[in-house]
Amino acid sequence: EEEEEEDIDPATLMESLPDELKDLTQITQDEDSEMPTGAETSSSLEGGEEGLMKNRPFDMLLASISNARTTKAIDDATVRFCEYNNKGARNKLVRTLLGVNWRHTELLPYHARMIATLNEVFPDIGQQVTAALFNQ
């Protein structure tokens, strides 16, 4: 049985975010307007490089989540993650969060904050993390 990808309306997403995250969306939108998106970057490439560059902004976001050590950094990453609204991106996020070295316990509160925030809009993220932790 194949699951359909669930698309969330951006307006619905904004309504469910806490006020401090709503402020961050304005900041990231201003920054994003100056930077090319992954689609714009990959459209200028030819051949096999296109597939590699297409997901580069998303991969950089996942790397920033693994290194986020402040509330502002994780909240910013949470807002930016919402731009990649598809099942594959959510699955990759869960794998990234669970794949962090367990010796880095200082990251746990920030990752928990991200999971709790995203769980409001994407309940499958919380379910997948919970199931994976129980299976370990």
N, C-alpha and C positions, 0 to 999 in steps of 0.2 A: 504494500500500500504506500503510495507516494504522497508526501505532504505538500500542500501548496505554499508558496511563499506569501507571507502576510505583509502587506504594505500598510504603513501607518501614515495618516494624514499629518503633515508638519504642524498644522494649527492645533490638532489634538495633542500632539507631542508637546508643544509649547505650553499648553494649558496645564499639563500634568507635571511640569518641571517646577521645582522650588524656585522662589524669587531670585536667589543668588545665581542660579544657573541660567535664568532668563537673561540676566545682565551679561553673562559670559557669551551667550549666543550672539548678542550685538557686537561684542568685541571680535569674535571669530569671524562673523560675517564681514566686518570691515577688513580684517586681515586677509580673508579668502578672496576678496574682490581684487586684491593686488597680485595674487598668485594664480598661476594657471592650474586648472583642475587636472585630474588624472586623464580624463578624456582628451583635453586639449593637448596635453603633453604627448600622449600616445598617438594622436592623430598626425603629428608631425614626423613620426618615425616610420620606417619601412621594414617590411619583412618580419623576421623573428623577434626583433627588438620590441615590437609593438606589444606583444603579450607580456613581456617582462616589465615594461614601463607602465602598463595599464593599472596594475595594482600597487605600484610603488608608494603613492601617498598613503594608502591603507596600511601597507607594511611598515611605513615609518610611524604611523599612528600606533600600531601595535607595539613597536619598539619603545615609543614614548610612554606607553602604559606600563611596560615592564620596568621602566626607570623612574616613574613618577613617585616623588617622595614628599610632595606637599599637597595640601587640599586643593589649592588653586590649580595645580598641574593636573590632578586627576579629574577635577570638575571640567576643566577645559577639554581634556581627552574624551570625557563622557559626552560632552556636547558635540564634539567633532565626530565621534563614532556614530551619532544619530544620522549623519549624512549618508552612511553606508547601510541603508535599511534593506537588508535581505537576509535570508536564512543562512546562507554561506558565510556572510560576514559575522553573524552572531555566533555560529559554530566555531569559527576561527578565533573569535574573541575568547570564548570559553576555553578553548585549547590553550590559548596564550596565558590566560589567568591561572589555569591549573598547571601549566608547564613551568612556572616560575620556581626557582630553587627554593626549597622549603627552609633553608638556612637564613633566608632573607625575611625574617619575621617582621621587620620594620615596614614591609610593603603590605602586610595583611590588612591593616585598617583602611588603607587607601583602596585596595582592591575590593574589600567588602563594601565600601562606600559606593564604588562604581556599580557593583552588582546590585546593591539595594536601589540605587537611583534608576538604573536601566530596567530593573524588574517591574517598576511601575508601568512601563510602556511595553516592554518585551518580556512577558512572564516566562517565556521559554528559556531565557538566560538563567534565571534563578533556579528553574527546575533542573536544567542540565548540570549546573554547578552542584546543586544539592545531591543529585543522583550520583555524580562522579565522586563526590567526597564520601558518600556512604559506601560506595563500592571499593574504596581504597583500603 
